[in-house]
Amino acid sequence: MNPLRLAALLTALMSLAAFAAFGADKRFAAKKMRRIPERTLLLLCLLMGASGGLLAMGLFRHKTRKPKFRFGVPVCLALNIAVLVIIAVI
């Protein structure tokens, strides 16, 4: 498997994981249950899952008021895209 396909697969899997984590955290918040740490959510976004995290933030209306998420997740997305572009060029 070429590196770009592998990176795309990793991005899809991590985006799915981030989307699920944001959705679960929203559900846990509504039920007053133990939450997923913000650090974990941001780490998932940084590790190639930012597109899923950003989609989940909009869909679930979750973490949209917190500046570290409002600005951090788009920055992670830009970094994720940069990694994919670098892999594509190499």
PyMOL Python script that loads the backbone (N, CA, C, O; Angstrom):
from pymol import cmd

cmd.read_pdbstr("""\
ATOM      1  N   MET A   1       0.856  -1.175   0.000  1.00  0.00           N
ATOM      2  CA  MET A   1       0.000   0.000   0.000  1.00  0.00           C
ATOM      3  C   MET A   1       0.901   1.237   0.000  1.00  0.00           C
ATOM      4  O   MET A   1       1.855   1.322   0.774  1.00  0.00           O
ATOM      5  N   ASN A   2       0.589   2.184  -0.870  1.00  0.00           N
ATOM      6  CA  ASN A   2       1.444   3.369  -0.946  1.00  0.00           C
ATOM      7  C   ASN A   2       1.200   4.285   0.255  1.00  0.00           C
ATOM      8  O   ASN A   2       0.151   4.197   0.894  1.00  0.00           O
ATOM      9  N   PRO A   3       2.151   5.156   0.565  1.00  0.00           N
ATOM     10  CA  PRO A   3       2.064   5.988   1.773  1.00  0.00           C
ATOM     11  C   PRO A   3       0.847   6.909   1.807  1.00  0.00           C
ATOM     12  O   PRO A   3       0.283   7.149   2.874  1.00  0.00           O
ATOM     13  N   LEU A   4       0.438   7.426   0.652  1.00  0.00           N
ATOM     14  CA  LEU A   4      -0.704   8.329   0.627  1.00  0.00           C
ATOM     15  C   LEU A   4      -1.996   7.583   0.973  1.00  0.00           C
ATOM     16  O   LEU A   4      -2.830   8.102   1.715  1.00  0.00           O
ATOM     17  N   ARG A   5      -2.161   6.386   0.449  1.00  0.00           N
ATOM     18  CA  ARG A   5      -3.354   5.600   0.782  1.00  0.00           C
ATOM     19  C   ARG A   5      -3.362   5.224   2.254  1.00  0.00           C
ATOM     20  O   ARG A   5      -4.411   5.238   2.898  1.00  0.00           O
ATOM     21  N   LEU A   6      -2.210   4.892   2.779  1.00  0.00           N
ATOM     22  CA  LEU A   6      -2.097   4.551   4.191  1.00  0.00           C
ATOM     23  C   LEU A   6      -2.453   5.766   5.061  1.00  0.00           C
ATOM     24  O   LEU A   6      -3.159   5.632   6.060  1.00  0.00           O
ATOM     25  N   ALA A   7      -1.967   6.933   4.679  1.00  0.00           N
ATOM     26  CA  ALA A   7      -2.273   8.160   5.424  1.00  0.00           C
ATOM     27  C   ALA A   7      -3.758   8.498   5.330  1.00  0.00           C
ATOM     28  O   ALA A   7      -4.359   8.941   6.308  1.00  0.00           O
ATOM     29  N   ALA A   8      -4.349   8.288   4.154  1.00  0.00           N
ATOM     30  CA  ALA A   8      -5.781   8.541   3.986  1.00  0.00           C
ATOM     31  C   ALA A   8      -6.608   7.581   4.842  1.00  0.00           C
ATOM     32  O   ALA A   8      -7.610   7.979   5.437  1.00  0.00           O
ATOM     33  N   LEU A   9      -6.189   6.330   4.901  1.00  0.00           N
ATOM     34  CA  LEU A   9      -6.880   5.354   5.743  1.00  0.00           C
ATOM     35  C   LEU A   9      -6.757   5.735   7.214  1.00  0.00           C
ATOM     36  O   LEU A   9      -7.735   5.669   7.958  1.00  0.00           O
ATOM     37  N   LEU A  10      -5.561   6.131   7.633  1.00  0.00           N
ATOM     38  CA  LEU A  10      -5.346   6.565   9.011  1.00  0.00           C
ATOM     39  C   LEU A  10      -6.222   7.773   9.330  1.00  0.00           C
ATOM     40  O   LEU A  10      -6.821   7.842  10.403  1.00  0.00           O
ATOM     41  N   THR A  11      -6.295   8.716   8.405  1.00  0.00           N
ATOM     42  CA  THR A  11      -7.116   9.911   8.599  1.00  0.00           C
ATOM     43  C   THR A  11      -8.588   9.529   8.747  1.00  0.00           C
ATOM     44  O   THR A  11      -9.281  10.054   9.619  1.00  0.00           O
ATOM     45  N   ALA A  12      -9.060   8.632   7.912  1.00  0.00           N
ATOM     46  CA  ALA A  12     -10.461   8.204   7.998  1.00  0.00           C
ATOM     47  C   ALA A  12     -10.745   7.523   9.327  1.00  0.00           C
ATOM     48  O   ALA A  12     -11.766   7.803   9.954  1.00  0.00           O
ATOM     49  N   LEU A  13      -9.867   6.639   9.765  1.00  0.00           N
ATOM     50  CA  LEU A  13     -10.073   5.928  11.031  1.00  0.00           C
ATOM     51  C   LEU A  13     -10.008   6.875  12.229  1.00  0.00           C
ATOM     52  O   LEU A  13     -10.833   6.788  13.138  1.00  0.00           O
ATOM     53  N   MET A  14      -9.041   7.765  12.228  1.00  0.00           N
ATOM     54  CA  MET A  14      -8.913   8.706  13.341  1.00  0.00           C
ATOM     55  C   MET A  14     -10.058   9.715  13.348  1.00  0.00           C
ATOM     56  O   MET A  14     -10.500  10.139  14.416  1.00  0.00           O
ATOM     57  N   SER A  15     -10.536  10.098  12.182  1.00  0.00           N
ATOM     58  CA  SER A  15     -11.682  11.006  12.111  1.00  0.00           C
ATOM     59  C   SER A  15     -12.936  10.326  12.658  1.00  0.00           C
ATOM     60  O   SER A  15     -13.730  10.947  13.364  1.00  0.00           O
ATOM     61  N   LEU A  16     -13.103   9.069  12.332  1.00  0.00           N
ATOM     62  CA  LEU A  16     -14.228   8.307  12.865  1.00  0.00           C
ATOM     63  C   LEU A  16     -14.119   8.194  14.386  1.00  0.00           C
ATOM     64  O   LEU A  16     -15.116   8.336  15.093  1.00  0.00           O
ATOM     65  N   ALA A  17     -12.917   7.940  14.887  1.00  0.00           N
ATOM     66  CA  ALA A  17     -12.703   7.843  16.336  1.00  0.00           C
ATOM     67  C   ALA A  17     -12.993   9.179  17.019  1.00  0.00           C
ATOM     68  O   ALA A  17     -13.639   9.215  18.065  1.00  0.00           O
ATOM     69  N   ALA A  18     -12.518  10.271  16.433  1.00  0.00           N
ATOM     70  CA  ALA A  18     -12.759  11.596  17.018  1.00  0.00           C
ATOM     71  C   ALA A  18     -14.248  11.927  16.989  1.00  0.00           C
ATOM     72  O   ALA A  18     -14.790  12.436  17.971  1.00  0.00           O
ATOM     73  N   PHE A  19     -14.909  11.643  15.876  1.00  0.00           N
ATOM     74  CA  PHE A  19     -16.345  11.894  15.762  1.00  0.00           C
ATOM     75  C   PHE A  19     -17.100  11.126  16.852  1.00  0.00           C
ATOM     76  O   PHE A  19     -17.964  11.681  17.531  1.00  0.00           O
ATOM     77  N   ALA A  20     -16.764   9.852  17.008  1.00  0.00           N
ATOM     78  CA  ALA A  20     -17.422   9.022  18.024  1.00  0.00           C
ATOM     79  C   ALA A  20     -17.131   9.533  19.430  1.00  0.00           C
ATOM     80  O   ALA A  20     -18.022   9.540  20.280  1.00  0.00           O
ATOM     81  N   ALA A  21     -15.903   9.959  19.683  1.00  0.00           N
ATOM     82  CA  ALA A  21     -15.534  10.457  21.017  1.00  0.00           C
ATOM     83  C   ALA A  21     -16.283  11.746  21.350  1.00  0.00           C
ATOM     84  O   ALA A  21     -16.768  11.912  22.469  1.00  0.00           O
ATOM     85  N   PHE A  22     -16.377  12.655  20.384  1.00  0.00           N
ATOM     86  CA  PHE A  22     -17.118  13.895  20.626  1.00  0.00           C
ATOM     87  C   PHE A  22     -18.598  13.585  20.868  1.00  0.00           C
ATOM     88  O   PHE A  22     -19.219  14.174  21.753  1.00  0.00           O
ATOM     89  N   GLY A  23     -19.156  12.670  20.089  1.00  0.00           N
ATOM     90  CA  GLY A  23     -20.557  12.288  20.273  1.00  0.00           C
ATOM     91  C   GLY A  23     -20.794  11.635  21.621  1.00  0.00           C
ATOM     92  O   GLY A  23     -21.782  11.931  22.293  1.00  0.00           O
ATOM     93  N   ALA A  24     -19.894  10.748  22.019  1.00  0.00           N
ATOM     94  CA  ALA A  24     -20.018  10.080  23.314  1.00  0.00           C
ATOM     95  C   ALA A  24     -19.896  11.099  24.444  1.00  0.00           C
ATOM     96  O   ALA A  24     -20.650  11.038  25.415  1.00  0.00           O
ATOM     97  N   ASP A  25     -18.949  12.041  24.327  1.00  0.00           N
ATOM     98  CA  ASP A  25     -18.777  13.046  25.368  1.00  0.00           C
ATOM     99  C   ASP A  25     -20.029  13.908  25.506  1.00  0.00           C
ATOM    100  O   ASP A  25     -20.426  14.254  26.619  1.00  0.00           O
ATOM    101  N   LYS A  26     -20.642  14.250  24.398  1.00  0.00           N
ATOM    102  CA  LYS A  26     -21.892  15.030  24.440  1.00  0.00           C
ATOM    103  C   LYS A  26     -22.980  14.239  25.148  1.00  0.00           C
ATOM    104  O   LYS A  26     -23.721  14.787  25.964  1.00  0.00           O
ATOM    105  N   ARG A  27     -23.074  12.967  24.841  1.00  0.00           N
ATOM    106  CA  ARG A  27     -24.071  12.107  25.481  1.00  0.00           C
ATOM    107  C   ARG A  27     -23.783  11.973  26.980  1.00  0.00           C
ATOM    108  O   ARG A  27     -24.698  12.032  27.801  1.00  0.00           O
ATOM    109  N   PHE A  28     -22.509  11.792  27.329  1.00  0.00           N
ATOM    110  CA  PHE A  28     -22.132  11.688  28.739  1.00  0.00           C
ATOM    111  C   PHE A  28     -22.466  12.982  29.478  1.00  0.00           C
ATOM    112  O   PHE A  28     -22.909  12.941  30.626  1.00  0.00           O
ATOM    113  N   ALA A  29     -22.261  14.118  28.836  1.00  0.00           N
ATOM    114  CA  ALA A  29     -22.562  15.403  29.467  1.00  0.00           C
ATOM    115  C   ALA A  29     -24.055  15.535  29.740  1.00  0.00           C
ATOM    116  O   ALA A  29     -24.458  16.007  30.803  1.00  0.00           O
ATOM    117  N   ALA A  30     -24.868  15.122  28.787  1.00  0.00           N
ATOM    118  CA  ALA A  30     -26.317  15.215  28.956  1.00  0.00           C
ATOM    119  C   ALA A  30     -26.823  14.305  30.072  1.00  0.00           C
ATOM    120  O   ALA A  30     -27.804  14.620  30.745  1.00  0.00           O
ATOM    121  N   LYS A  31     -26.152  13.183  30.259  1.00  0.00           N
ATOM    122  CA  LYS A  31     -26.564  12.214  31.286  1.00  0.00           C
ATOM    123  C   LYS A  31     -25.819  12.399  32.608  1.00  0.00           C
ATOM    124  O   LYS A  31     -25.948  11.585  33.522  1.00  0.00           O
ATOM    125  N   LYS A  32     -25.032  13.490  32.702  1.00  0.00           N
ATOM    126  CA  LYS A  32     -24.253  13.774  33.915  1.00  0.00           C
ATOM    127  C   LYS A  32     -23.329  12.620  34.301  1.00  0.00           C
ATOM    128  O   LYS A  32     -23.161  12.314  35.481  1.00  0.00           O
ATOM    129  N   MET A  33     -22.736  11.988  33.295  1.00  0.00           N
ATOM    130  CA  MET A  33     -21.810  10.873  33.511  1.00  0.00           C
ATOM    131  C   MET A  33     -20.373  11.384  33.412  1.00  0.00           C
ATOM    132  O   MET A  33     -20.126  12.539  33.068  1.00  0.00           O
ATOM    133  N   ARG A  34     -19.442  10.495  33.721  1.00  0.00           N
ATOM    134  CA  ARG A  34     -18.030  10.846  33.612  1.00  0.00           C
ATOM    135  C   ARG A  34     -17.696  11.183  32.168  1.00  0.00           C
ATOM    136  O   ARG A  34     -18.087  10.466  31.246  1.00  0.00           O
ATOM    137  N   ARG A  35     -16.965  12.284  31.976  1.00  0.00           N
ATOM    138  CA  ARG A  35     -16.695  12.814  30.646  1.00  0.00           C
ATOM    139  C   ARG A  35     -15.363  12.342  30.090  1.00  0.00           C
ATOM    140  O   ARG A  35     -14.495  11.873  30.826  1.00  0.00           O
ATOM    141  N   ILE A  36     -15.217  12.474  28.791  1.00  0.00           N
ATOM    142  CA  ILE A  36     -13.943  12.229  28.119  1.00  0.00           C
ATOM    143  C   ILE A  36     -13.105  13.490  28.300  1.00  0.00           C
ATOM    144  O   ILE A  36     -13.579  14.588  28.005  1.00  0.00           O
ATOM    145  N   PRO A  37     -11.872  13.356  28.776  1.00  0.00           N
ATOM    146  CA  PRO A  37     -11.049  14.558  28.998  1.00  0.00           C
ATOM    147  C   PRO A  37     -10.862  15.369  27.710  1.00  0.00           C
ATOM    148  O   PRO A  37     -10.723  14.813  26.621  1.00  0.00           O
ATOM    149  N   GLU A  38     -10.861  16.700  27.867  1.00  0.00           N
ATOM    150  CA  GLU A  38     -10.660  17.586  26.721  1.00  0.00           C
ATOM    151  C   GLU A  38      -9.336  17.292  26.038  1.00  0.00           C
ATOM    152  O   GLU A  38      -9.221  17.374  24.816  1.00  0.00           O
ATOM    153  N   ARG A  39      -8.351  16.952  26.833  1.00  0.00           N
ATOM    154  CA  ARG A  39      -7.030  16.630  26.302  1.00  0.00           C
ATOM    155  C   ARG A  39      -7.118  15.459  25.310  1.00  0.00           C
ATOM    156  O   ARG A  39      -6.462  15.471  24.268  1.00  0.00           O
ATOM    157  N   THR A  40      -7.924  14.464  25.640  1.00  0.00           N
ATOM    158  CA  THR A  40      -8.088  13.301  24.763  1.00  0.00           C
ATOM    159  C   THR A  40      -8.764  13.693  23.460  1.00  0.00           C
ATOM    160  O   THR A  40      -8.356  13.254  22.385  1.00  0.00           O
ATOM    161  N   LEU A  41      -9.799  14.521  23.556  1.00  0.00           N
ATOM    162  CA  LEU A  41     -10.503  14.961  22.347  1.00  0.00           C
ATOM    163  C   LEU A  41      -9.556  15.738  21.428  1.00  0.00           C
ATOM    164  O   LEU A  41      -9.544  15.526  20.215  1.00  0.00           O
ATOM    165  N   LEU A  42      -8.773  16.630  22.010  1.00  0.00           N
ATOM    166  CA  LEU A  42      -7.832  17.406  21.198  1.00  0.00           C
ATOM    167  C   LEU A  42      -6.720  16.535  20.628  1.00  0.00           C
ATOM    168  O   LEU A  42      -6.271  16.752  19.503  1.00  0.00           O
ATOM    169  N   LEU A  43      -6.277  15.553  21.401  1.00  0.00           N
ATOM    170  CA  LEU A  43      -5.234  14.655  20.908  1.00  0.00           C
ATOM    171  C   LEU A  43      -5.735  13.842  19.708  1.00  0.00           C
ATOM    172  O   LEU A  43      -5.000  13.643  18.741  1.00  0.00           O
ATOM    173  N   LEU A  44      -6.974  13.377  19.773  1.00  0.00           N
ATOM    174  CA  LEU A  44      -7.550  12.656  18.632  1.00  0.00           C
ATOM    175  C   LEU A  44      -7.569  13.547  17.385  1.00  0.00           C
ATOM    176  O   LEU A  44      -7.289  13.090  16.277  1.00  0.00           O
ATOM    177  N   CYS A  45      -7.903  14.813  17.586  1.00  0.00           N
ATOM    178  CA  CYS A  45      -7.908  15.748  16.450  1.00  0.00           C
ATOM    179  C   CYS A  45      -6.505  15.964  15.907  1.00  0.00           C
ATOM    180  O   CYS A  45      -6.305  16.013  14.693  1.00  0.00           O
ATOM    181  N   LEU A  46      -5.544  16.090  16.794  1.00  0.00           N
ATOM    182  CA  LEU A  46      -4.170  16.309  16.362  1.00  0.00           C
ATOM    183  C   LEU A  46      -3.619  15.095  15.615  1.00  0.00           C
ATOM    184  O   LEU A  46      -2.838  15.250  14.676  1.00  0.00           O
ATOM    185  N   LEU A  47      -4.012  13.907  16.018  1.00  0.00           N
ATOM    186  CA  LEU A  47      -3.516  12.671  15.404  1.00  0.00           C
ATOM    187  C   LEU A  47      -4.352  12.276  14.185  1.00  0.00           C
ATOM    188  O   LEU A  47      -4.798  11.136  14.059  1.00  0.00           O
ATOM    189  N   MET A  48      -4.550  13.238  13.302  1.00  0.00           N
ATOM    190  CA  MET A  48      -5.212  13.037  12.003  1.00  0.00           C
ATOM    191  C   MET A  48      -6.723  12.848  12.095  1.00  0.00           C
ATOM    192  O   MET A  48      -7.323  12.331  11.153  1.00  0.00           O
ATOM    193  N   GLY A  49      -7.361  13.248  13.200  1.00  0.00           N
ATOM    194  CA  GLY A  49      -8.799  13.091  13.322  1.00  0.00           C
ATOM    195  C   GLY A  49      -9.563  14.400  13.347  1.00  0.00           C
ATOM    196  O   GLY A  49     -10.729  14.422  13.741  1.00  0.00           O
ATOM    197  N   ALA A  50      -8.935  15.486  12.937  1.00  0.00           N
ATOM    198  CA  ALA A  50      -9.555  16.808  13.057  1.00  0.00           C
ATOM    199  C   ALA A  50     -10.810  16.964  12.206  1.00  0.00           C
ATOM    200  O   ALA A  50     -11.738  17.667  12.607  1.00  0.00           O
ATOM    201  N   SER A  51     -10.858  16.330  11.051  1.00  0.00           N
ATOM    202  CA  SER A  51     -12.060  16.489  10.218  1.00  0.00           C
ATOM    203  C   SER A  51     -13.275  15.883  10.912  1.00  0.00           C
ATOM    204  O   SER A  51     -14.361  16.459  10.866  1.00  0.00           O
ATOM    205  N   GLY A  52     -13.107  14.737  11.549  1.00  0.00           N
ATOM    206  CA  GLY A  52     -14.206  14.130  12.298  1.00  0.00           C
ATOM    207  C   GLY A  52     -14.564  14.942  13.524  1.00  0.00           C
ATOM    208  O   GLY A  52     -15.741  15.078  13.860  1.00  0.00           O
ATOM    209  N   GLY A  53     -13.554  15.485  14.199  1.00  0.00           N
ATOM    210  CA  GLY A  53     -13.807  16.322  15.365  1.00  0.00           C
ATOM    211  C   GLY A  53     -14.560  17.587  15.007  1.00  0.00           C
ATOM    212  O   GLY A  53     -15.496  17.977  15.706  1.00  0.00           O
ATOM    213  N   LEU A  54     -14.158  18.229  13.924  1.00  0.00           N
ATOM    214  CA  LEU A  54     -14.817  19.460  13.494  1.00  0.00           C
ATOM    215  C   LEU A  54     -16.253  19.179  13.053  1.00  0.00           C
ATOM    216  O   LEU A  54     -17.166  19.942  13.371  1.00  0.00           O
ATOM    217  N   LEU A  55     -16.446  18.100  12.333  1.00  0.00           N
ATOM    218  CA  LEU A  55     -17.798  17.712  11.920  1.00  0.00           C
ATOM    219  C   LEU A  55     -18.675  17.440  13.142  1.00  0.00           C
ATOM    220  O   LEU A  55     -19.824  17.880  13.191  1.00  0.00           O
ATOM    221  N   ALA A  56     -18.142  16.723  14.120  1.00  0.00           N
ATOM    222  CA  ALA A  56     -18.900  16.404  15.333  1.00  0.00           C
ATOM    223  C   ALA A  56     -19.219  17.665  16.129  1.00  0.00           C
ATOM    224  O   ALA A  56     -20.311  17.790  16.682  1.00  0.00           O
ATOM    225  N   MET A  57     -18.274  18.596  16.190  1.00  0.00           N
ATOM    226  CA  MET A  57     -18.527  19.838  16.917  1.00  0.00           C
ATOM    227  C   MET A  57     -19.740  20.561  16.328  1.00  0.00           C
ATOM    228  O   MET A  57     -20.586  21.063  17.068  1.00  0.00           O
ATOM    229  N   GLY A  58     -19.820  20.610  15.023  1.00  0.00           N
ATOM    230  CA  GLY A  58     -20.950  21.275  14.383  1.00  0.00           C
ATOM    231  C   GLY A  58     -22.243  20.489  14.490  1.00  0.00           C
ATOM    232  O   GLY A  58     -23.300  21.057  14.766  1.00  0.00           O
ATOM    233  N   LEU A  59     -22.162  19.198  14.274  1.00  0.00           N
ATOM    234  CA  LEU A  59     -23.361  18.362  14.282  1.00  0.00           C
ATOM    235  C   LEU A  59     -23.965  18.227  15.676  1.00  0.00           C
ATOM    236  O   LEU A  59     -25.181  18.322  15.848  1.00  0.00           O
ATOM    237  N   PHE A  60     -23.103  18.002  16.671  1.00  0.00           N
ATOM    238  CA  PHE A  60     -23.593  17.805  18.035  1.00  0.00           C
ATOM    239  C   PHE A  60     -23.649  19.103  18.840  1.00  0.00           C
ATOM    240  O   PHE A  60     -24.122  19.114  19.976  1.00  0.00           O
ATOM    241  N   ARG A  61     -23.164  20.196  18.245  1.00  0.00           N
ATOM    242  CA  ARG A  61     -23.057  21.484  18.941  1.00  0.00           C
ATOM    243  C   ARG A  61     -22.341  21.291  20.273  1.00  0.00           C
ATOM    244  O   ARG A  61     -22.836  21.675  21.333  1.00  0.00           O
ATOM    245  N   HIS A  62     -21.187  20.697  20.184  1.00  0.00           N
ATOM    246  CA  HIS A  62     -20.432  20.340  21.377  1.00  0.00           C
ATOM    247  C   HIS A  62     -19.054  20.975  21.344  1.00  0.00           C
ATOM    248  O   HIS A  62     -18.332  20.868  20.352  1.00  0.00           O
ATOM    249  N   LYS A  63     -18.694  21.636  22.435  1.00  0.00           N
ATOM    250  CA  LYS A  63     -17.394  22.293  22.609  1.00  0.00           C
ATOM    251  C   LYS A  63     -17.217  23.488  21.666  1.00  0.00           C
ATOM    252  O   LYS A  63     -16.089  23.911  21.410  1.00  0.00           O
ATOM    253  N   THR A  64     -18.302  24.024  21.158  1.00  0.00           N
ATOM    254  CA  THR A  64     -18.190  25.120  20.189  1.00  0.00           C
ATOM    255  C   THR A  64     -17.920  26.465  20.849  1.00  0.00           C
ATOM    256  O   THR A  64     -17.471  27.391  20.173  1.00  0.00           O
ATOM    257  N   ARG A  65     -18.176  26.604  22.135  1.00  0.00           N
ATOM    258  CA  ARG A  65     -17.934  27.874  22.821  1.00  0.00           C
ATOM    259  C   ARG A  65     -16.538  27.976  23.415  1.00  0.00           C
ATOM    260  O   ARG A  65     -16.059  29.071  23.710  1.00  0.00           O
ATOM    261  N   LYS A  66     -15.896  26.846  23.587  1.00  0.00           N
ATOM    262  CA  LYS A  66     -14.569  26.847  24.217  1.00  0.00           C
ATOM    263  C   LYS A  66     -13.514  27.267  23.197  1.00  0.00           C
ATOM    264  O   LYS A  66     -13.373  26.641  22.146  1.00  0.00           O
ATOM    265  N   PRO A  67     -12.766  28.343  23.517  1.00  0.00           N
ATOM    266  CA  PRO A  67     -11.758  28.829  22.563  1.00  0.00           C
ATOM    267  C   PRO A  67     -10.721  27.775  22.185  1.00  0.00           C
ATOM    268  O   PRO A  67     -10.273  27.734  21.039  1.00  0.00           O
ATOM    269  N   LYS A  68     -10.337  26.929  23.130  1.00  0.00           N
ATOM    270  CA  LYS A  68      -9.307  25.934  22.794  1.00  0.00           C
ATOM    271  C   LYS A  68      -9.818  24.955  21.745  1.00  0.00           C
ATOM    272  O   LYS A  68      -9.015  24.372  21.017  1.00  0.00           O
ATOM    273  N   PHE A  69     -11.121  24.759  21.648  1.00  0.00           N
ATOM    274  CA  PHE A  69     -11.689  23.900  20.615  1.00  0.00           C
ATOM    275  C   PHE A  69     -12.054  24.716  19.379  1.00  0.00           C
ATOM    276  O   PHE A  69     -11.833  24.268  18.254  1.00  0.00           O
ATOM    277  N   ARG A  70     -12.609  25.902  19.577  1.00  0.00           N
ATOM    278  CA  ARG A  70     -13.014  26.730  18.443  1.00  0.00           C
ATOM    279  C   ARG A  70     -11.835  27.063  17.542  1.00  0.00           C
ATOM    280  O   ARG A  70     -11.978  27.138  16.322  1.00  0.00           O
ATOM    281  N   PHE A  71     -10.668  27.262  18.150  1.00  0.00           N
ATOM    282  CA  PHE A  71      -9.470  27.588  17.368  1.00  0.00           C
ATOM    283  C   PHE A  71      -8.537  26.387  17.217  1.00  0.00           C
ATOM    284  O   PHE A  71      -7.877  26.237  16.189  1.00  0.00           O
ATOM    285  N   GLY A  72      -8.484  25.538  18.235  1.00  0.00           N
ATOM    286  CA  GLY A  72      -7.556  24.415  18.226  1.00  0.00           C
ATOM    287  C   GLY A  72      -7.878  23.352  17.191  1.00  0.00           C
ATOM    288  O   GLY A  72      -6.980  22.843  16.520  1.00  0.00           O
ATOM    289  N   VAL A  73      -9.153  23.013  17.057  1.00  0.00           N
ATOM    290  CA  VAL A  73      -9.523  21.958  16.105  1.00  0.00           C
ATOM    291  C   VAL A  73      -9.274  22.404  14.655  1.00  0.00           C
ATOM    292  O   VAL A  73      -8.746  21.611  13.875  1.00  0.00           O
ATOM    293  N   PRO A  74      -9.627  23.629  14.264  1.00  0.00           N
ATOM    294  CA  PRO A  74      -9.262  24.059  12.905  1.00  0.00           C
ATOM    295  C   PRO A  74      -7.742  24.093  12.667  1.00  0.00           C
ATOM    296  O   PRO A  74      -7.284  23.795  11.564  1.00  0.00           O
ATOM    297  N   VAL A  75      -6.966  24.454  13.692  1.00  0.00           N
ATOM    298  CA  VAL A  75      -5.510  24.418  13.549  1.00  0.00           C
ATOM    299  C   VAL A  75      -5.043  22.981  13.342  1.00  0.00           C
ATOM    300  O   VAL A  75      -4.177  22.713  12.509  1.00  0.00           O
ATOM    301  N   CYS A  76      -5.624  22.060  14.107  1.00  0.00           N
ATOM    302  CA  CYS A  76      -5.299  20.639  13.918  1.00  0.00           C
ATOM    303  C   CYS A  76      -5.662  20.183  12.508  1.00  0.00           C
ATOM    304  O   CYS A  76      -4.924  19.415  11.890  1.00  0.00           O
ATOM    305  N   LEU A  77      -6.799  20.656  12.000  1.00  0.00           N
ATOM    306  CA  LEU A  77      -7.211  20.300  10.642  1.00  0.00           C
ATOM    307  C   LEU A  77      -6.190  20.805   9.626  1.00  0.00           C
ATOM    308  O   LEU A  77      -5.834  20.089   8.690  1.00  0.00           O
ATOM    309  N   ALA A  78      -5.723  22.027   9.810  1.00  0.00           N
ATOM    310  CA  ALA A  78      -4.709  22.575   8.897  1.00  0.00           C
ATOM    311  C   ALA A  78      -3.428  21.740   8.961  1.00  0.00           C
ATOM    312  O   ALA A  78      -2.802  21.477   7.934  1.00  0.00           O
ATOM    313  N   LEU A  79      -3.048  21.331  10.152  1.00  0.00           N
ATOM    314  CA  LEU A  79      -1.857  20.483  10.293  1.00  0.00           C
ATOM    315  C   LEU A  79      -2.077  19.117   9.641  1.00  0.00           C
ATOM    316  O   LEU A  79      -1.180  18.588   8.985  1.00  0.00           O
ATOM    317  N   ASN A  80      -3.272  18.548   9.822  1.00  0.00           N
ATOM    318  CA  ASN A  80      -3.597  17.262   9.198  1.00  0.00           C
ATOM    319  C   ASN A  80      -3.500  17.367   7.679  1.00  0.00           C
ATOM    320  O   ASN A  80      -2.946  16.483   7.026  1.00  0.00           O
ATOM    321  N   ILE A  81      -4.033  18.439   7.124  1.00  0.00           N
ATOM    322  CA  ILE A  81      -3.984  18.648   5.671  1.00  0.00           C
ATOM    323  C   ILE A  81      -2.533  18.818   5.222  1.00  0.00           C
ATOM    324  O   ILE A  81      -2.132  18.282   4.188  1.00  0.00           O
ATOM    325  N   ALA A  82      -1.749  19.563   5.999  1.00  0.00           N
ATOM    326  CA  ALA A  82      -0.339  19.768   5.654  1.00  0.00           C
ATOM    327  C   ALA A  82       0.418  18.433   5.615  1.00  0.00           C
ATOM    328  O   ALA A  82       1.238  18.201   4.727  1.00  0.00           O
ATOM    329  N   VAL A  83       0.133  17.569   6.581  1.00  0.00           N
ATOM    330  CA  VAL A  83       0.780  16.248   6.600  1.00  0.00           C
ATOM    331  C   VAL A  83       0.407  15.470   5.343  1.00  0.00           C
ATOM    332  O   VAL A  83       1.268  14.863   4.708  1.00  0.00           O
ATOM    333  N   LEU A  84      -0.872  15.487   4.984  1.00  0.00           N
ATOM    334  CA  LEU A  84      -1.304  14.761   3.775  1.00  0.00           C
ATOM    335  C   LEU A  84      -0.662  15.331   2.512  1.00  0.00           C
ATOM    336  O   LEU A  84      -0.275  14.578   1.619  1.00  0.00           O
ATOM    337  N   VAL A  85      -0.549  16.636   2.434  1.00  0.00           N
ATOM    338  CA  VAL A  85       0.081  17.272   1.271  1.00  0.00           C
ATOM    339  C   VAL A  85       1.561  16.885   1.205  1.00  0.00           C
ATOM    340  O   VAL A  85       2.073  16.566   0.132  1.00  0.00           O
ATOM    341  N   ILE A  86       2.238  16.913   2.337  1.00  0.00           N
ATOM    342  CA  ILE A  86       3.658  16.549   2.355  1.00  0.00           C
ATOM    343  C   ILE A  86       3.841  15.101   1.909  1.00  0.00           C
ATOM    344  O   ILE A  86       4.744  14.791   1.132  1.00  0.00           O
ATOM    345  N   ILE A  87       2.970  14.212   2.412  1.00  0.00           N
ATOM    346  CA  ILE A  87       3.067  12.796   2.006  1.00  0.00           C
ATOM    347  C   ILE A  87       2.796  12.650   0.512  1.00  0.00           C
ATOM    348  O   ILE A  87       3.446  11.848  -0.159  1.00  0.00           O
ATOM    349  N   ALA A  88       1.847  13.413  -0.011  1.00  0.00           N
ATOM    350  CA  ALA A  88       1.516  13.331  -1.433  1.00  0.00           C
ATOM    351  C   ALA A  88       2.662  13.803  -2.304  1.00  0.00           C
ATOM    352  O   ALA A  88       2.884  13.265  -3.388  1.00  0.00           O
ATOM    353  N   VAL A  89       3.387  14.802  -1.840  1.00  0.00           N
ATOM    354  CA  VAL A  89       4.477  15.392  -2.631  1.00  0.00           C
ATOM    355  C   VAL A  89       5.719  14.498  -2.605  1.00  0.00           C
ATOM    356  O   VAL A  89       6.457  14.421  -3.587  1.00  0.00           O
ATOM    357  N   ILE A  90       5.936  13.838  -1.498  1.00  0.00           N
ATOM    358  CA  ILE A  90       7.152  13.029  -1.354  1.00  0.00           C
ATOM    359  C   ILE A  90       7.113  11.809  -2.231  1.00  0.00           C
ATOM    360  O   ILE A  90       8.058  11.019  -2.232  1.00  0.00           O
TER     361      ILE A  90
END
""", "prot")
cmd.dss("prot")
cmd.show_as("cartoon", "prot")
cmd.util.cbc("prot")
cmd.orient("prot")
